Amino acid sequence: MISILPDNAVSYTPAGGRVKLALSDEGRHHVIRVSDSGCGIPDSQKKKPRLRYLSCGRCGHEKQKSQTLTA
């Protein structure tokens, strides 16, 4: 599950966009947050069960296969 989030962020963010990964310690839990400048998931899709390859089609572009995540 952890690798899916940054992979999707990188894959669905257009060239020149930004992906941010943050790790925080919140008491007894570690929290990983992934944010990007892609088009996002529509509110109507957020409450549905998550699918690994969910693509809402509203971004106007397909998954980018050649992008890589760099620090």
Backbone bond lengths (Angstrom), bond angles and torsions (degrees), N, CA, C in turn:
res aa  C-N    CA-C-N  psi(-1)  N-CA   C-N-CA  omega(-1)  CA-C   N-CA-C  phi
1 M - - - 1.443 - - 1.524 110.72 -
2 I 1.316 117.14 -39.98 1.463 119.50 -176.53 1.524 111.64 -62.53
3 S 1.310 118.74 -37.60 1.465 120.28 -178.28 1.518 113.00 -75.25
4 I 1.324 118.28 -22.21 1.464 121.42 -179.22 1.524 111.18 -66.39
5 L 1.317 117.26 -40.92 1.465 120.44 -175.23 1.527 113.22 -62.37
6 P 1.350 118.96 -54.30 1.465 117.23 178.18 1.529 112.54 -67.52
7 D 1.327 118.07 -32.01 1.457 120.32 178.14 1.523 110.30 -61.84
8 N 1.320 117.60 -46.57 1.461 120.39 178.53 1.522 111.42 -65.32
9 A 1.327 116.97 -40.24 1.461 119.86 179.27 1.521 110.89 -59.72
10 V 1.327 116.76 -46.42 1.462 120.61 179.47 1.524 110.79 -68.50
11 S 1.312 116.95 -41.43 1.461 121.03 -175.26 1.519 113.73 -69.09
12 Y 1.331 117.71 -32.91 1.461 120.59 -175.60 1.520 114.13 -105.98
13 T 1.311 117.91 6.50 1.458 120.76 174.09 1.526 107.71 -93.17
14 P 1.336 117.25 127.32 1.464 119.55 -179.11 1.527 112.05 -60.89
15 A 1.307 116.36 157.43 1.467 122.15 177.54 1.521 108.93 -52.87
16 G 1.332 116.32 136.10 1.453 121.62 -178.31 1.515 113.65 87.89
17 G 1.340 116.93 -6.23 1.461 121.21 179.48 1.518 111.27 -78.84
18 R 1.332 115.54 -179.53 1.456 120.26 -177.35 1.519 110.86 -125.04
19 V 1.349 115.63 142.99 1.468 123.46 174.60 1.526 106.62 -124.81
20 K 1.334 116.60 131.10 1.461 121.17 -179.62 1.521 109.23 -121.94
21 L 1.334 116.53 128.71 1.454 123.40 175.11 1.528 107.69 -113.30
22 A 1.323 116.79 132.99 1.465 120.75 178.94 1.520 109.09 -136.02
23 L 1.318 116.13 138.48 1.461 122.95 177.22 1.520 107.54 -120.85
24 S 1.333 116.28 130.00 1.462 119.43 178.07 1.521 110.19 -134.85
25 D 1.303 114.51 154.98 1.455 122.57 177.81 1.522 106.52 -104.51
26 E 1.322 116.94 112.92 1.455 121.42 -178.05 1.525 109.23 -117.52
27 G 1.322 114.26 79.01 1.464 119.74 -178.67 1.513 111.09 71.11
28 R 1.319 116.21 -118.11 1.466 121.15 -178.68 1.525 112.96 -86.07
29 H 1.324 117.79 3.93 1.465 121.62 -175.55 1.523 110.86 -125.25
30 H 1.303 114.65 146.63 1.456 121.79 169.56 1.518 106.37 -103.22
31 V 1.323 117.02 135.63 1.460 121.45 -176.55 1.519 108.67 -120.23
32 I 1.332 115.68 131.26 1.458 122.34 175.17 1.525 107.12 -110.37
33 R 1.329 115.87 125.77 1.462 120.81 177.91 1.530 107.95 -117.45
34 V 1.316 115.29 133.83 1.454 121.99 177.08 1.515 107.11 -122.62
35 S 1.321 117.21 125.57 1.453 120.92 175.82 1.520 108.39 -133.01
36 D 1.324 115.83 154.71 1.457 119.98 -179.47 1.516 109.96 -150.76
37 S 1.317 115.59 172.69 1.456 121.13 -179.79 1.526 111.71 -99.73
38 G 1.333 116.25 20.26 1.463 120.66 175.57 1.525 110.86 -74.05
39 C 1.319 117.20 -177.21 1.462 121.29 -174.02 1.522 113.27 -75.62
40 G 1.328 118.47 -17.29 1.456 120.67 176.75 1.516 114.19 82.51
41 I 1.316 114.84 179.53 1.461 122.25 179.52 1.520 107.79 -101.98
42 P 1.325 118.55 129.99 1.462 120.18 179.14 1.531 111.00 -61.04
43 D 1.339 116.77 147.41 1.463 121.09 -179.97 1.527 111.97 -52.96
44 S 1.321 117.95 -35.74 1.469 121.64 -178.29 1.520 112.65 -65.91
45 Q 1.329 118.15 -20.31 1.461 122.72 -179.13 1.531 112.96 -97.04
46 K 1.317 118.18 -14.03 1.466 121.40 -172.63 1.518 114.02 -67.88
47 K 1.318 119.31 -27.37 1.463 121.03 -177.88 1.520 112.86 -91.75
48 K 1.315 117.57 -5.32 1.462 121.32 179.14 1.522 109.90 -79.92
49 P 1.332 117.06 154.65 1.477 119.04 176.75 1.527 110.32 -56.32
50 R 1.304 115.70 141.42 1.464 120.90 -178.57 1.526 111.47 -75.30
51 L 1.301 114.73 136.14 1.455 121.84 174.39 1.516 107.38 -116.04
52 R 1.314 116.68 140.64 1.468 119.95 -177.38 1.523 112.20 -55.17
53 Y 1.306 117.82 -39.56 1.460 120.10 -175.02 1.518 111.94 -111.34
54 L 1.319 117.65 39.03 1.453 122.13 176.97 1.518 109.39 -63.18
55 S 1.309 116.32 127.39 1.453 122.08 174.77 1.512 107.31 -140.85
56 C 1.323 115.98 115.46 1.452 119.68 -175.14 1.518 112.48 -79.94
57 G 1.334 118.49 -15.46 1.445 121.89 177.28 1.519 114.53 77.49
58 R 1.317 119.21 3.48 1.460 119.98 -177.27 1.519 113.12 -88.93
59 C 1.312 117.95 -5.70 1.461 120.83 -176.43 1.525 113.06 -77.45
60 G 1.309 116.34 -23.35 1.451 119.21 -178.09 1.519 113.28 83.18
61 H 1.318 117.45 8.72 1.465 120.00 176.09 1.515 109.24 -148.29
62 E 1.297 114.96 158.18 1.464 121.80 179.73 1.520 109.84 -90.16
63 K 1.320 115.08 171.27 1.462 121.39 177.46 1.523 109.64 -57.63
64 Q 1.323 116.07 132.77 1.458 122.50 179.62 1.523 108.63 -85.45
65 K 1.317 118.12 115.68 1.457 121.27 -175.81 1.516 113.64 -87.36
66 S 1.325 118.24 -19.24 1.456 119.20 -172.91 1.522 113.44 -99.93
67 Q 1.321 118.92 0.07 1.451 120.32 -178.79 1.518 111.11 -80.54
68 T 1.325 116.07 148.94 1.451 120.94 178.59 1.524 109.67 -128.24
69 L 1.301 116.18 154.33 1.448 122.63 177.82 1.519 108.71 -90.24
70 T 1.336 117.10 125.35 1.452 121.10 177.84 1.517 109.35 -124.69
71 A 1.307 116.25 151.70 1.478 120.68 -178.99 1.499 110.98 -83.36
